[in-house]
Amino acid sequence: MLPSEFAALEPFTAWVLESERERYSKRLASSMEEMQAFYDVAFPLLEKAADHLDKWALDELPDPERNLLLLMFSLVNVSFPVEVWKQARVPDSGAAYMDLVVEPKV
């Protein structure tokens, strides 16, 4: 599912999600422990992943590399909850929800 150089991320392939809506929903449904575990493995590999993905044009990514890109999108989605808020939801946002109307095509 992922490039072999990123085998350490295989336990987190449930975070390979197509849309921001799916990533946000997964974040809200995940415990802080789950997000922290994902973050702890993925964050140190972020620069290596970016360098690896730069070898292809975005519209020419092989499937394993596309999955890696989507996984890194999920890492970005969990970074604020892990690094700053210490909770899945935006603090003091109540039941507020922001939904994208248009999303970049990857």
PEJOKA-V367003 format. One record per pair of residues at least 6 apart in sequence whose ideal C-beta (glycine too) atoms are under 7 Angstrom apart, sorted by sequence separation. I is the first residue (numbers start at 0). J is the second residue. D is the distance in whole Angstrom. If there is no record, write none. Layout:
# PEJOKA-V367003
i: <I,I>
j: <J,J>
d: <D,D>
This chain:
# PEJOKA-V367003
i: <16,80,84,1,80,1,26,60,0,16,55,1,14,0,52,0,52,52,48,14,48,11,45,11,41,45,11,8,42,7,8,41,8,38,68,5,38,37,38,5,34,38,34,35,4,34,57,2,22,26,15,22,26,17,16,23,15,22,26,31,15,31,14,31,16,29,11,14,27,2,26,27,1,2,5,8,0,1,2,0,1,20,20,19,19,18>
j: <22,86,90,8,87,9,34,68,9,25,64,12,25,12,64,15,67,68,67,37,71,37,71,40,70,74,41,40,74,40,41,74,44,74,105,44,77,77,78,48,77,81,80,81,51,81,105,51,72,76,66,73,77,69,69,76,69,76,80,85,70,86,70,87,73,87,70,73,87,63,87,88,63,64,67,70,63,66,67,66,67,98,99,99,102,102>
d: <5,6,5,6,5,6,7,6,7,6,6,7,7,5,6,7,7,6,6,6,5,5,6,7,7,7,7,6,7,6,6,5,7,7,7,6,6,6,7,7,5,5,6,6,7,6,7,7,6,5,5,5,6,7,6,7,5,4,7,7,5,7,6,7,6,6,7,4,5,5,5,7,5,6,6,6,7,6,6,5,5,7,7,5,6,6>
